Amino acid sequence: MPAAENRCRLWGVGTTEPGQTRAMTATSPPGPADEPERYVGLETGEAERQARSRGWRILRSVPPGAMVTMEFRPGRLNFEVEADRVKRAWQG
């Protein structure tokens, strides 16, 4: 990600485009039967497309070392992104 875009991005339930916002509930749907490790090494856009097609409803992309909230949301997939590639992926 370019330095100017080096910030967290969160796509909430029901969003289809980056930057859209929608109210999210305190509970989150369970995550799909998927292995987050499969996204490591993919270009960010491709990882997000694949994750959505596999049923992930909440996606969060963050730069390395970013501070993120620690609450566990089973329906959320997190990507640590550097140079537009997924370096790490985890559920919650």
N, C-alpha and C positions, 0 to 999 in steps of 0.2 A: 504494500500500500504506500502511496506517496506520503511524504511527511505531513502534508496538509490534511490528509485523510486518515491519519494515524490515531483513530479513536474507535470506541466500541460501536458496534452496530447491532441492533436487536430487532428482529422481525417477530412480531407478536402473532397470536392466533388470528387466522383469517386474513393476514396481510399478504399482498402479492408483490409489492414493490418496496425497495429500500426507502427508508425515510417515512413511510406511512406509519401512523400511530393508531392504536385502538386500545380501549380499556381492557385490561387483563384481570381476571379474577384471582382470588387468593389461592385457589387450587388449580392444578394443572392436570391435563389428561395424562395417562400413562404413556410412556414412550413406546415406539414400535419395537418389534424383535429385530434388532439391527446391531451391528458391531461398529462403534464409533471409529475404531482404528482403520476401517476401510477408506476413510476420507483423507487420511494423512498422505500428503504429496500431491493431492489434486489442486488444480486452480480453484480459487475461492468460488467463483460463479458456478463452476461445474459441481463442486461439492454441495453447494446450496441447492442446485437443481436436483441432484441425486437424493439428497436428504429429504426434500419435499416429496419426491416421487415415492419414497419409502415410508412416508407417513409422519415424519417429524413436523410438528406444528409450530414450534418455537425454535428459532435459530439465533445464536449470538456469536458474532465474530469480534475478536479482540486482538490487539497487538500483543507481542510477547511482553510479559511482566506487568500487564495492565491489572489494576485493582478491580475485582469484580465482586458482586454480592455472593454470599456463600449459601443462600437458601437453596435447597435441593428441589428442583422441578423435574419430575420424571419425564415429562414431555418436551424438555428442552435439550437441544444439542448445541454444544459450545465448540467453536473453532478458535484456536490460536493461529493467527495469520501473520505471515511475514513475506514480503515481496510477492504478494498475491497468491501464496501457496499455503495450504493448511499444514502447519507444523505439528499440531496436536489436536485431538478431538476427544470430548468426553460428554457423557450424559449428565444432566442436572442443571 
